[in-house]
Amino acid sequence: MAKKFREFVLDSGTKILCGKNAESNEALIQQVEPEEIVLHTKASGSPFVNIKDSGKSMIENLFSDDLKKAAIICARYSQDWRDRKTDIIVHKFKGKDVYKDKKMPLGTFGVKKKKNMKVKKKDIEDFIKKQGE
């Protein structure tokens, strides 16, 4: 069986989970803890990305290096990046702010509170080079 998510372990040891499609986005959101950070691009067609907290208390720090790297991962695997290759707006929110109603299609969720982050084109390109893609 294939892995449900893309997984990344940052230099700090922080684990990042990234959905691959609607089914894995659904599974990813189901395993998110209420206080963990979740990311998704402003535009549709993005993986959900979950920063696994592991007690590091970095949840609220919008400018943390781990958060920036997770946002780059989210932007990199989005359709917005695939189609436009420009700066990408990523939404940051907590697991407890995600909801789903019966009319929403597979892999689609609503968010109550979110903050915007801008991921620069150069940061995404640098990530791609580092990954050897």
URWO-V975218 format. One record per pair of residues at least 24 apart in sequence whose C-alpha atoms are under 8 Angstrom apart, sorted by the first residue. I is the first residue (numbers start at 1). J is the second residue. Records with the same first field share a line. If there is no record, write none. Layout:
# URWO-V975218
I->J ; J
This chain:
# URWO-V975218
10->66
12->66
14->51 ; 52 ; 53 ; 54 ; 66
15->51 ; 52
16->49 ; 50 ; 51 ; 52 ; 70
17->49 ; 50 ; 51 ; 52
18->47 ; 48 ; 49 ; 50 ; 73 ; 74
19->47 ; 48 ; 49
20->47
21->47 ; 107
22->106 ; 107 ; 108
23->106 ; 107
24->107
25->107
26->106 ; 107 ; 108
29->95
32->95
33->95 ; 96
34->94 ; 95 ; 96 ; 97
35->59 ; 94 ; 95 ; 96
36->94 ; 95
37->92 ; 93 ; 94 ; 95
38->92 ; 93 ; 94 ; 95
39->70 ; 71 ; 74 ; 90 ; 91 ; 92 ; 93
40->74 ; 75 ; 90 ; 91 ; 92
41->74 ; 75 ; 78 ; 80 ; 88 ; 89 ; 90 ; 91
42->88 ; 89 ; 90 ; 91
43->80 ; 89
44->79 ; 80
45->78 ; 79 ; 80
46->74 ; 75 ; 77 ; 78 ; 79 ; 80
47->74 ; 77 ; 78
48->74
49->73 ; 74
68->119
71->117 ; 119
72->119 ; 123 ; 124 ; 127
73->124 ; 127
75->119 ; 124
76->124 ; 128
85->121
86->120 ; 121
87->118 ; 119 ; 120 ; 121
88->118 ; 119 ; 120 ; 121
89->116 ; 117 ; 118 ; 119
90->116 ; 117 ; 118 ; 119
91->115 ; 116 ; 117
92->116 ; 117
